[in-house]
Amino acid sequence: MRSHASNSAHVVLSSANFALKISGLALALTLATPLHAQVPGAGSANGPMTPEQYAQSLALADPRTPIVSRPGALTLTQVIDAARTKNPTLLAAAQSLRAVRAQEIQAGLRANPYFTLNGTDITYGANAQNPYTYTAQISRLFERGEKRRWRLDDARATTAETSAQLEDTTRQTILIIKTAFIQMLQAKASLQLTRAELVQFQHEVDIAHDRFQAGDLAKIDFERLDLQVASFESAESNDIVNLRQASDQLQTLMGVETPNPNFDITGDIVPPVFTVNLPNLIQTALDKRPDYATAKFGVDAAVANQKLTFANGTTDPTLEVEYDRAGHENSVGFSVNIPLRIFDRNQGNKETSIFQADASRFTLIAAKNQVVSDVDQAWINYTESKRLSDRYTSHYLEETKDVLTIAQFAFEHGGIALIDYIDTVRDTEIINSAAISAFKQTWLAIHQLSAATASEMTP
């Protein structure tokens, strides 16, 4: 019985046309002589109800009805907070950042000195022919070209880049969590609506049974009406499954090892209203998007790496100090080892670093273009989704209630055929379901816009 919002326009038009016919019929029924049969509860002490009085006596199912939640149900903010501390993906990304940050320590270390001790021709006794000889050496390589500085800059830029990547992973994970939250909220709304529709339709079946017992309704019409209950029960069963699956998915994203069947959330299914404009959203995204920041830090890291590769092409001398003792003689000396970089001056790595730096700048441009595109796509998705959901809230749902109320009144009083009433019930189901889907799509568009701008768009 459920349908997507894309089918709703045709249904709304047909329902509206049908409403005009039903309105005329209901008016005729109101002005006419006594009704075909006075069903239980359909009249009052002062005579039969008018369609308006009848509508007031009904509690029709409405997708805008606040969703009932268990005590202790979590809000979206509470779900996100729990995921930040327990989601394995976020925890792994945080550990990776710590690992990269530790490389800053390594990058700042200076070269270790070397100590060498040698002993040769060692003899003992009065007949020793060769004097003993000991040699102690200390040497150390001295870096030139500010290699340590550029290593630190490279490591710090890499840390900043990884930190921005963690923020981007968090941004994307939160969007997935928000999507799962809305999926569960929609499943709850659908189940609540289906059960309300089932109760409402069962009431009509009970009235039809009384009419059948009173001889005012044919047996085949009653049984055809009773058979429609199966579609509501089937929809209820599907909604129960969808709700449980959405609950498990959301709990998994929160880092829960074993999903709790009593887990519940709370929130509004009807989207909020807020005022934003596209240019401000684009600027906010450029200021806050972590993937764009990652690209900028990537340029910094590439530039630092380029400077390091050029510094690695410079010559690093090694200074050595030596102490020798041979018998009773002592000597001290030093040496300087300077590589002659005639052939290998790190030319290949220098060229590579230049191209990598240029590539990182193009990557930054691509990241900026992607940010602008993401915001623009999210914006049009939001504006159109919000326009449709507002149309359902302010027009279609009210019109559907009017059509169903009049159809019920007319059918209970023998004014329309069974097939017309069943068609109206089905149209109502489709419109209500489409309204919930429209609300869901608007919420998803809001969360997509929040992710695209790296900010919270809900008021």
FENBELDA-V498026 format. One record per run of one state. SS is the DSSP state (A for helix, B for strand, O for the rest). FROM is the first residue (numbers start at 1). TO is the last residue. If there is no record, write none. Layout:
ss: <SS | SS>
from: <FROM | FROM>
to: <TO | TO>
This chain:
ss: <O | A | O | B | O | B | O | A | O | B | O | A | O | A | O | B | O | B | O | A | O | A | O | A | O | B | O | A | O | A | O | B | O | B | O | A | O | A | O>
from: <1 | 5 | 32 | 43 | 45 | 47 | 49 | 51 | 58 | 74 | 75 | 76 | 87 | 88 | 108 | 114 | 121 | 133 | 142 | 147 | 214 | 219 | 228 | 229 | 254 | 265 | 266 | 278 | 289 | 290 | 312 | 318 | 327 | 329 | 338 | 347 | 413 | 418 | 454>
to: <4 | 31 | 42 | 44 | 46 | 48 | 50 | 57 | 73 | 74 | 75 | 86 | 87 | 107 | 113 | 120 | 132 | 141 | 146 | 213 | 218 | 227 | 228 | 253 | 264 | 265 | 277 | 288 | 289 | 311 | 317 | 326 | 328 | 337 | 346 | 412 | 417 | 453 | 459>
